[in-house]
Amino acid sequence: MSATLEKVSIRKWLFELAIEALEADDWKVEKIPGSGKSSIRKITKDGIERVATIRTSQDTWIAFPRTDDGSAWATLEDADVVIASSVNDKENPKFGQVHIIEADDMRARFDRLYKARQEAGHTLPIGRGVWISLYGREVSDPVYYVGAGAGLANPPLLKRKLLDMESDKSELVAAESEPKVPESNAGSLTIAEAKRRLAATFGVREDDISITVNG
């Protein structure tokens, strides 16, 4: 199975896991006709209706873009809750977990991050997603960890092993963690470490860093 197909399968599985978690918590989950947004659902329990936006993540970060006029967060602005369905770890994922996060809390986190990045002089194009870490600890430096930690503050409603995606014999197993650097090369710089340092320096995500080595 190609990496692309695997990612598509995992994304679909994470979305379905979010629906399963809500239904297991006695929420009735319905699509909203005419919403035009496939990730939006109306959830109802005990006579209470809420608008939920479902976000999946294979790297433990989630994103929302600004509205066209730059005054709010698109999709998030109209939501009551955010359903974050994420793998537990980017490098060595073992299971998926679903969090219910109040939209007011998430908006406040994104607002803090947006302000901090503006003050740091970062370019933030309208319409492009701004990313926030679910499981990182919120700190002011590096700046992209401002607002982090919503997944830590809201314990998972449901956890499920990745091997349970299709069956116990699923081929979609968790990725191997990066091999350790041999002791003889302990002083050398790995690509992963170089990306981490560059991301911290420029205030971007590690996935946005591309490194080419010419031997």
C-alpha positions in Angstrom: 0.0 0.0 0.0 1.4 3.4 -1.0 2.1 6.1 1.6 -0.5 8.3 0.0 -3.2 5.6 0.2 -2.3 4.8 3.7 -2.6 8.4 4.8 -6.1 8.6 3.1 -7.1 5.4 4.9 -5.9 6.7 8.3 -7.7 10.1 7.7 -10.9 8.3 6.9 -10.5 6.0 10.0 -9.8 9.0 12.3 -12.9 10.8 11.0 -15.0 7.6 11.6 -13.5 7.3 15.0 -14.7 10.8 15.9 -18.2 9.9 14.9 -18.0 6.6 16.9 -16.7 8.5 20.0 -19.6 10.9 19.8 -22.2 8.2 19.4 -20.7 6.2 22.2 -21.1 9.3 24.4 -24.8 9.3 23.5 -24.6 12.2 21.0 -26.8 11.9 17.9 -24.7 12.9 15.0 -26.2 14.4 11.8 -25.0 16.2 8.7 -26.1 19.8 8.3 -27.9 20.1 4.9 -26.5 23.0 2.8 -23.5 23.7 5.1 -21.1 23.0 2.3 -18.5 21.7 4.8 -18.0 18.0 5.0 -16.4 18.2 8.5 -19.4 20.0 10.1 -22.0 18.0 12.1 -24.9 18.8 14.3 -24.7 16.8 17.5 -27.6 16.5 19.9 -27.9 15.0 23.4 -30.5 15.5 26.1 -32.3 18.1 24.0 -29.1 20.2 23.5 -28.0 20.9 20.0 -24.4 21.9 19.2 -22.5 22.5 16.0 -19.3 20.5 15.8 -16.4 20.8 13.5 -14.3 17.6 13.2 -10.6 17.8 12.6 -8.3 14.8 12.0 -4.6 14.9 12.4 -1.7 12.5 11.5 0.9 14.7 13.0 -0.8 15.8 16.3 -1.4 19.4 14.9 -4.7 20.9 13.7 -5.4 24.0 11.6 -8.0 26.6 10.8 -7.6 29.4 8.3 -8.6 33.0 8.8 -11.8 34.3 7.1 -11.4 36.3 3.9 -11.6 39.6 5.8 -9.2 38.4 8.5 -11.6 39.1 11.3 -12.2 35.5 12.5 -11.4 31.8 12.1 -13.2 30.2 9.2 -15.4 27.2 10.2 -14.3 27.5 13.8 -16.2 30.8 14.1 -19.5 29.1 13.6 -18.8 26.0 15.8 -19.7 25.3 19.4 -17.2 22.4 19.8 -14.2 21.1 18.1 -13.8 17.3 17.7 -10.1 16.6 17.4 -9.3 13.0 16.2 -5.6 12.5 16.2 -2.9 9.9 16.3 -1.1 10.0 19.7 2.4 10.6 18.2 3.7 11.7 14.9 6.8 9.6 14.7 5.6 6.4 16.3 1.8 6.4 16.3 0.2 3.6 18.3 -3.4 4.6 18.5 -6.0 7.3 17.6 -7.8 9.4 20.2 -10.7 11.7 20.1 -11.1 14.9 22.1 -14.1 17.2 22.6 -12.8 20.8 22.9 -15.0 23.8 23.5 -14.8 26.1 20.5 -14.4 29.2 22.8 -11.3 27.6 24.2 -9.9 26.7 20.8 -10.7 30.2 19.4 -8.8 31.7 22.3 -5.8 29.4 21.7 -5.7 30.3 18.0 -6.1 34.0 18.8 -3.1 33.9 21.2 -1.0 32.1 18.6 -2.0 34.5 15.8 -1.1 37.5 17.9 2.2 36.0 19.0 3.2 35.2 15.4 2.2 38.6 14.2 4.3 40.2 16.9 7.2 37.9 15.9 7.0 39.2 12.4 5.7 36.0 10.7 3.9 36.2 7.4 0.3 34.8 7.8 -1.5 34.8 4.4 -5.3 35.0 4.6 -6.9 31.7 3.7 -3.9 29.6 4.7 -4.3 27.4 7.7 -2.6 28.3 11.0 -1.4 25.2 12.9 -1.6 24.5 16.6 -0.2 21.5 18.6 -2.7 19.3 20.4 -0.1 17.7 22.7 2.7 20.2 23.0 3.1 22.2 26.1 2.2 25.9 25.7 5.3 28.1 25.8 6.1 31.5 24.3 9.4 30.4 22.8 9.3 28.9 20.2 6.4 31.0 19.2 4.5 28.3 17.3 3.8 26.5 20.6 1.7 29.5 21.9 -1.8 28.1 22.3 -0.7 24.5 22.3 -2.0 21.7 24.6 -5.8 21.5 24.0 -5.4 17.7 23.7 -3.7 17.6 27.1 -6.3 19.8 28.7 -9.2 17.7 27.4 -8.7 14.0 28.1 -9.6 11.7 25.2 -13.2 10.6 25.0 -12.1 7.4 23.1 -8.8 5.7 22.3 -8.4 3.0 19.7 -5.3 1.1 18.6 -4.2 1.8 15.0 -4.1 -2.0 14.4 -7.9 -2.0 14.9 -8.4 0.2 11.8 -9.7 -2.6 9.7 -8.8 -5.8 11.6 -6.2 -7.3 13.9 -4.3 -8.2 10.7 -4.4 -4.7 9.3 -1.5 -3.8 7.1 -1.7 -0.2 8.2 0.6 -0.6 11.1 2.2 2.3 13.0 5.4 3.7 11.4 8.7 2.7 12.9 10.4 5.3 15.0 13.5 6.9 13.6 16.6 4.7 14.1 19.0 5.8 16.8 22.2 7.4 15.7 25.2 5.0 16.2 27.5 6.1 18.9 30.3 6.7 16.4 28.1 9.3 14.7 26.6 10.8 17.9 28.1 14.1 17.1 26.7 14.4 13.6 23.5 16.2 12.7 20.5 14.2 11.5 17.9 15.5 9.0 15.3 15.3 11.7 17.3 17.3 14.2 18.2 19.9 11.5 14.4 20.3 10.7 13.7 20.7 14.4 16.2 23.4 14.8 15.2 25.3 11.6 11.5 25.1 12.6 12.3 26.5 16.0 14.4 29.3 14.5 11.9 30.4 11.9 8.7 29.7 13.8 7.2 27.2 11.4 6.2 23.5 11.6 8.8 20.8 11.0 6.7 19.5 8.0 7.2 22.9 6.3 11.0 22.5 6.2 12.5 20.8 3.1 16.2 19.8 3.1 18.2 18.7 0.1 21.5 17.0 0.5 23.9 16.9 -2.5 26.5 14.1 -1.9 
